[in-house]
Structure formats: C-alpha cells, structure tokens
Amino acid sequence: MAEEYKIKKIDDYRWEIPKSEGMRVPGLLYADEKMLRVIEKDRTPLQVKNVAYLPGIIKYSLAMPDMHWGYGFCIGGVAATDLEKGVISPGGIGYDINCGVRLMRTNLTLSDVKSKLRYLLAALFNNIPCGVGSTSSLRLAFHELKQVLKEGAKWAVKKGYGLAEDLERTEEYGRMQGADAEKVSQQALKRGKNQLGTLGSGNHFLEIDLVEKIFLPRVAEVFGLEKGQIALIIHCGSRGLGYQVCDDYLARMRHVVDKYNISLPDRQLSCAPLSSPEGKDYFAAMACAANYAWANRQVIMHWIRETLQKVLNLSPKDLGMELVYDVCHNIGKFEEHLVDGERKKIFVHRKGATRAFPAHHPLLPSLYQSVGQPVLVPGDMGTNSYVMVGTDLAMKETWGSTCHGAGRVMSRSKAKKAAKGRALERELEDKGIFVIAKGRGTIAEEMPEAYKDIDQVVEIVEKAGLSKKVAKLRPLGVIKG
C-alpha cells in the first residue's frame, strides 16, 4: 500500500493530492479545513491516492466530505474509468450494492401524528422486518427471485406493491439494464430468497420526519415538499444477496489482477477490465443486486403506506403519500459525460456518494426536468436530514456526484465503548426523537457522536457547488435494525 501523500489546497473546499509515481491522476478531496483534520485522522486520503492507480481512471480520484475509511475505495469515493482501457472494481461499489435512500412526502402535519407517534412506530416496526438476518413474509421461489433480479422495482409494482408513478421517481426507473441472474451464485440467491421487504441492520433505518425548513421554495414545491409536513425516509440496500455478490466477485478478482498484469498498491482494489469476461460478469451480477435493492425499497414503501392508512384510518387520497425520489449510493454505471470537451460514455463508480444531476438532464423524469434531481442526504438518528438538488458544476467536476450522508468518525466498537452507561434512548427522547431498535447494541453503534456533523457536510458540498439545499428534515421517530 502506498504510504505517503501530500495535500495541496486549491480553495476553501477543494484539496488536491498531487500526482506522484504510480498515480495515473491526482486525487481531489472536498472538505473545509476543519473537516480535513477529521479526515486525515483515519488516513482516508491514502485510499483516495490508491484509487488513482486504477487503469483507465479519468481526471481525478474523488472523495466527498463524508468520506471515511472503507474497503479498497474510501466510503465517499467516486472514480470514472474509460471503457476501453478502464476497469471495474467491486471495492469501488461496496458490499451493500445499491444501498440507497427513498423519500416519501405525505399530506400529514405534526398535529396529525404527534399523539400517535409511538403507536405508529410500533406498527411499522411490527410490519417491516428489520435486523441481522431478518426474513420477510414474502417467500419467493428461485425462478421468481430471478425475475426480481431482472426487473427490479418494476416487478414489485407489477405484483401490486406500489404505483406505476413510483418507477418514474426512482433512479434508473428502478431497473438497471444488463442484469443476468445466471451470474449470481447459488449462495447469493439463497441469502436473498427470503429477505425481500426487509430493512436490515447497522446504519439502515426507517424514519418519520418533519419538514422543518425550506431553502429553495420553487424547487421544494416541484418536489412536493412544504414546511410543517410529515415525510418518511427509508435507508437500506440489497441485503445478504448484495453482500454475497460483492464477496464472490472480490474473491474472483484477486486472481484476475495477475491475469491482466494489473499493478495495484492495495489488493482490496482488485478489479478487472470493463471489456473482460470477468468485468462483464461482475457488472451483470452487480446490476442484479441493484435491482433487488430497488424492489426491496419498493415493497417496504408499500407496507409503510398500508400501515399508515390503517393506523391513522385514512384513505390513500387523504394520506397523500407519494414517492419524492429514490437514489442509490453504492453503484457503478455506464453514463455519458463530457471528457476533455468530448461527450463520451464512461463507467462511474460511486461508493457512498449520490448522483446529483442538474436540470434538463435527459435521465431525469419529466417531473424534475425544470429543477434538477432530488438529492437525499440522511443524517444520523439524532440529527437532521437534507433534501438537496443537483447542479451543472457537479456534472463538470464530479461526474454528477455529491455526498450521501454524514459519514462515520467512530468505529462501531468504539461507539459501543463510548455509549457504555448512557441511556441513549432517553437522551434522544429528550430531544423529541423516539427510537425503536432490535437491540441496544445497534443504538450504541449508531449514536449521533459516531458520525460527522451533517450540517457541515452539506454546507461543504453547497459551498463547493456540487448540490444545493432544498429542505431540512428533523427526525421524530426512528426504526433501526
């Protein structure tokens, strides 16, 4: 592993790791001075430097302000590679393939839910399985699971889990092309068979929020958001299936680097040429896991809608629950971008980073063409979440990418030690936030102090011009695995 790096200040929100021997491009970090000191503590810039060694990498190895140490790539890392000379790296997409965020707006206000908040949370907790190894009431035959892997959220809507309009408000319309279930191992299929419609554990959550502040009224109106409104957020991914896909292909890629004479400073960056059989197989399996994740969030959203209607005794029209958008932040995609003034198709790795396309981008639904793509940036269970919008500058600088959340500053084991003796549930309740979790360990691991300041992270990407704040959401109730 390359052990040395220098950091050069470009401006108040951009820092460069200059190109040195072995690096094909420089590194570019988005941070302010205060955040940079936090980032350097876990030596994340070293991973940004290491990614710059990948064959065919274009322009920069990038990292967002929520960056922290990850497997191969840092979490918060973005890298684009050339289709002919470039590679695809599972470490640049992550274990939880298409871990993502889904935001739903409602017609409800605080007065509609305040007295029933505990009951609502309990009902949601009972109806949506969560936690390590949790299983769903959906029992899929293998042939049907393979349909999910091919069709994604479209499969769920066809089966009655949601509405056709939900697909338009989902990145990639909830279905990535190129998925091939035959490239997914039997073990991965077994792990995914009974987990569709489950929340998972760790930093995954379901949240009831209050829209507390609007920054851009015109954009918020297009998104269907207004101050004082109740909204809900789902954060989860492809569960055991996605994890197994990543594990399977990392094992395979470790041998592939020698086959193609790829020299890397870190074996965790193991990769394959995009044009190789191994690279194509991994993409096809990764697309399956991405589709599974979209179907997973679609099913969960449907069950949330049913639960709210039942508990609050409301018609679908009165509830007014609509999907605002669904974005993924562990994904690799073939996209068109300007490279040295020429429009080219390239491959973009986003690991712990969110797509942030601007107004009039052809991949956006007609609904958001005039304003740009909703960018969903959740905080931790004790702090705000933000809705942002994509910008033209992000397209020019970061392949249309921005931050994905707060980003950890404390390991899970360290957080557990720091939480010892504290009544975290009571602390959160004193702030007006009710939390239900499968175990106290999860609450300790996910304590607010384990994460960076979300307000600071969002401020950096806004000041850097990568996305703009549209609305701030405050948590009222949180469900953790």
N, C-alpha and C positions, 0 to 999 in steps of 0.2 A: 504494500500500500504506500503510495506517495505520501510522505510525511510532512512536507513543507509547503507553505503557501504564503503569499503576501497579499495584502488587501489595499487597494488604492481607491480613494474617494473620488467619485465622479461628480456627484452633487449631494444634497442633503438626504436623498432617498435611494441613491444608487451607489454600489460599491463593486469594483472590479477586481477579480483575481486575474492578474495579467498572465498571458500565455507563456508557459515555460516548456522545457524539454518534455516531449511526450504528449503534451496537450495539443489538441487539434484546433481548439477555440478557447477564448477566455471564459472565465466564469463571471456571472453578473448576479449580485445579491440585492434584493430590495429590502431596505431597512433604514431606520434613523440611527443616530449614534448610540442612543440608549439601548435599542433593540440589538444592535450589532454586538454589544458587550455580552448580552444574554446568549446570542447565537454562538459566539466564539467559545463559550464555556463548554459546550458539548462537541466542539470541533466540527460542527456541520459543514463549514466551508471546505473542509478536506474532502467530503463526499461530493460537493459541487465541483471541486477540481478534478476528482477522479472520473466523474461523468464526462468531462471534457476530453477524455482519451478515447471515447467510443468512435469506432469507424463511421465515417459519413455524417457525423454531427454537424449541424449547420449553425453558424452565427455565434451562439453562446450556450453555455450550460447555465440554466437559470434557476433561481430559488426565490420563493415568495417570503414575506416577513414572518409567516407562521412556521417557517422551516425548523425541523429538528431531526436528529439522527434517525436513520431508517435502515432498511436492508438494501445495500447497494446504493441506490439513489437516496438522498435525504427525503423525508416527507416534506412536501412543499416544492419539490423539484420538477422542472419542466425541461424537456430536450426534444428537439426535432432532428430527424435523420433523413438523409437523401435516399430515394427509392432504389437507386442503382448501387450506390456504394455503402449505404447505411445498414444499420442493424435494428433489431427489435430485442428489448431486454425485459424479461419478467420483473426484474428488480426496479425497473422504471415505471411499472404499473402498480405493483404491490400485491400483497397476499389477498386482501379483500377486494377482488376485482369489482369495479363499478360500485364501490361504497359511494353512496350519494345522499342527497337531501331533497325532500319533497315538501313543498309549502302549500297549504290549503287555506283559503280565506272562507269566512262564514258571514252570515247576517247577524250573528250574535254580538252582544256587548257584555261588558263585565257584570252588569246587574243581572243578566240572564243566567250566568253560571256561578257567580260568587258563592251563593249559599249551597250549591250542589257540587262544588269542585271536588271534594273528597269522594263523593259518590260516583262522579263522572270518572275520576282517575281509577277507582276500584273496578268499575265496569270495563273500562278499556284494558286494564291490567288482566282481568279475567278473560276477556275475549281475544286478546292478541298475545300469543305465546312469546315469551322472551327468556333470555338467559342462555348459558352454555348448554349446547346440545338440545335445546328446546325443539319440540316437534309440533307439527300443525295438525289440525283436524282434516286437512286435505291429504288424501292418500293417493298418490299418483302411481299408475303403472309405468314401467320404464318407457314404453312407447309414447305415453302421454308426456312424460318428463322431457323426452327428446323434442316433442312439439313445442314445449315451453322454451327450450334452449334455442330453437329456430325462430320462434315468433315473438318472444319477449312479452311486453305488456299487451300486445295485440291478442295473445292467447287468453289472457285474463279477461279482457273486455269481451271477447267472443263468448266466454263462459259465464258472463253476467257480473263480473267483478269490476263494475265501473261503467263509464260512458265513453263513447267514441271521441268526444271532445277532449278527454283526458290525454289521448295519444298525441294530439296536436300540441299540447302543453308539456310534452316530455322531450328531453334531448334525444335526438335521433328518432323521434316519434316512438320511443320505447322499444326500438328493434334495430340492432346492428346487423348490417349485411355481412355475409361471409362466414356466418356461424355454421359449424359442421359437428354435430353431436358424436360422430364416429371418431373424432379427435379427442374426445373427453374419456378419461379412464373409467373403468367399471367402479373403482373405489370412489371417484368423484361423484358418479351417478348415484351410488348408494348413499353418500352423505347428503346429497341434495333431494333425494326422493321424498322425504317426509318433513322437509324444512320450509317449503314454500308458504309464505304468510307468517313468518316468524321474525322477531326483532333482533335476536342475537344478544351479545353481551358487550362488555368493555365500554367503549365510548358511544355505542349505539343507543338511541333513545327515541321516545315519542314525547312530544311536548305540547302543552296548551299554553299559548302566548297571548299577550295583549299588545296590540299595535300602539306603541307609546308615543312615537314621534314620526312626523313626515318631513323629509328634507326636500324632495322634489315632487310637489303636488301633481303636476301634469303626468309624470311617469307613474306615480303611485295610483292615480286614477285609472290609467290603462291597465295596470296590474290588478286592479280591483281591491286596492288597499286603502283604508282610511283610519284616522286616529280614533282610538277607543274601540276598535273592532277585535273580536277574538279570532285568532288564527291558530293553525296546528302545524307542527313540523315532524316529519319522520326522518331519521338518520339511520340507515342500515345498508347492507350490501348483499353479496351473493352467498353469504353463509359458508357452510362447510364445503360446498361444491366449488366455490371460487378459490378458497384456500387450497384445496386439493389440486386444482388445475395449476395453480402457481407452483406448488411443491413438486408436482410431477414434471413440469417443464424446466424448472430450475435444475433438477437432477439431470435431465437430458442435456441442457445447455452447457453444463460443466464440461462435458466431453466434446461438445460441438466447437468450443473456442479453439481447442487444439486442432481439430479437423480443418478449420478455416484459417489457422495461423493468426488468430486474433490475440494481440497482446494487451493485457489489462492490468492496472495497478491493484485491483481488488477482485477476487473471484466471485464476489457477490454481484458483480456487474455482468456475469455470464450472459451471453447473447448469441444471436445467430443472424446472418444476413437476411434482410427482408425478403430477398428473392430465393432463399434456400428452402428446401423441403421442410427443414426444422422450423424456420421462421414462419413459413406459411401455416404449418400445423399448429404452432402456438397461437398465432392470430386467430385461427378458426376456433380453437378451444376457448381462448380469452373472450371472443365475441359471444360464445355460448353462455359463459359465466355472466357477462354483462347483461345479456337478455334475461337470464334467470333473476338477476337483481332488479331489473325494471318490473318484471312480473311480480316479484316479491313485494315491492313497494306499492304496486297497483292493488294487490289483494289486501294488504294491510290498510290502505286508504279506504277501500270499500267497507271493510269491517269497522273502521272508525266512523264512517258515515252512518252505517246501520246502528251502531251503539249510541251515537249522539241523538239520532232520531228517536230511538226507543226511550232513553233515559230522560230526555227533555220533552218527550211527547210532541214532536214537531214533524210536519210534513217536509218532504225534500225541498219544496219551494221556500218554506219558512226558514229552514236551516240555511239554505243558500250556500252549502259547502261546495266550493269549486277548487279545482287544482289551479294554482298560480303557475308553478313550473316545477320540473324535476331535473336536477343537474347531477352529473356524476363527477367524482374527483379522483378516481383511480382507474385510468383508462388509457388506451393507446388507439389513435385514429389516423386514418388517411384523410388529409384535409388539403384544400388549396390555399396557398398563401403567397405573398409577394416575397421573392428571394432575389436580392440584388436587382430589384426593379422588374423582375420577370415573374409572372404568375406560374407557380409550379405546384404539383401535387407532392406532398411530403408526408412523413409519418411523425405524429406528435405524441410523445409520452407525457402524460400528466399524472403525477403521483402526489396526492394531497394538494391538488391545485384544480381550480374550477375554470371551465370555459367562460369567456366574457366577451361575446361577440357584440358588435355595435349595431346601431340602427341600419336598416336596409341590407343586412347580410342575407344572402339567399337561403341559408339554412334555418333562418328564424321563421316561426309561424307568422301568418299574415297579421294576427292579433298584435304582435310586438314589433312589426317592421318599422313603425314610425319612431320607436323609442330605444330599442335595443333589447338584448336578452336579460331576463331576470337572473341575477347572481345571488345565490343563497349562502350566507356565511354564518353558521351557527356558533354561538359561544359555548361555554360550559354550563352546567346545570344551575349555576348561581349568578350568571351574568346575561347580558343582552345578546340577542342575535341580530343580524342585519340583513336587509334586502338591499342589494346594490344593482347597478346596471352596467353593461359592457360599454367599452369606449373604442374609438378609432385608434387611439395610441396603443392600446393593448394589442390590437392587430399588427401594428408596426413593430412593436418591441418584444412581445412575449408569446407570439403565435396565438393571440386572443385568449390569454390566460391571466388569472388573478389568484388571490388567496382562497383557502377553503374553510378556514375556521381559526380558532385561537392558537393551536399548536402547543404541544406539551413542553413544560420546562422541568418536569419532575417525573422520574420513572414511576411505574405503578408500585413497586416495592417501597420506594422512598416515600411516596404519598401515603401508603398504609402506615408507615412508621410515624409520619408527621400527624396522622389523624388519630393516633392512639390516645385514648382518654377523652376525646372530644365527642360531643353529641351533635354530629353534623346535621342530622335530620332536623333537630331543634334549631340549630343556627340558621338553616335555610328557611324553616318555618317562620322564624322571627323576621326574616326578610320578605315574607309573604309568598314563599315558594314551597309547595307540598311535593314531596318526593316519595315514590314507591319503587322499591328495587327488590330483586330476587334475594339479595344478601347484603349485609352491611359492608362486606369487602368491596363490592362494586362502588358503593357510595364513597368509601375511603379512597379508592383508586382514582375516582373521578372528581375529587374535591376541587373547588374552584382554584385553590392555590397551585394545583398541579399544572395549570395552563397559563399561557401568556395573557396579557391584558387585551381582550378582543377589541376594545375601543382604540387602542394604539395600533393594532394590526390593520384595522380598517382605515384608520387615519393615514397610515403609510401608503396603502395602495391607492387611496383617493388623492393624496398629495403627489404621488408619482404618476397619476393619470391613468391607472390601469382599470379602474372602475369607480363609479360614483354612488354615494349613499342615497338611497331612496326612502327607506323606513327603518326604524329601530323597534325591535320587539322585546318585551320583557316577559320572562317565564313566570307562569302562575302555578303550573303543575307539570311534573316530570316523571316519566316511567323509564327506569333503567333495567337492563337485563340482570 
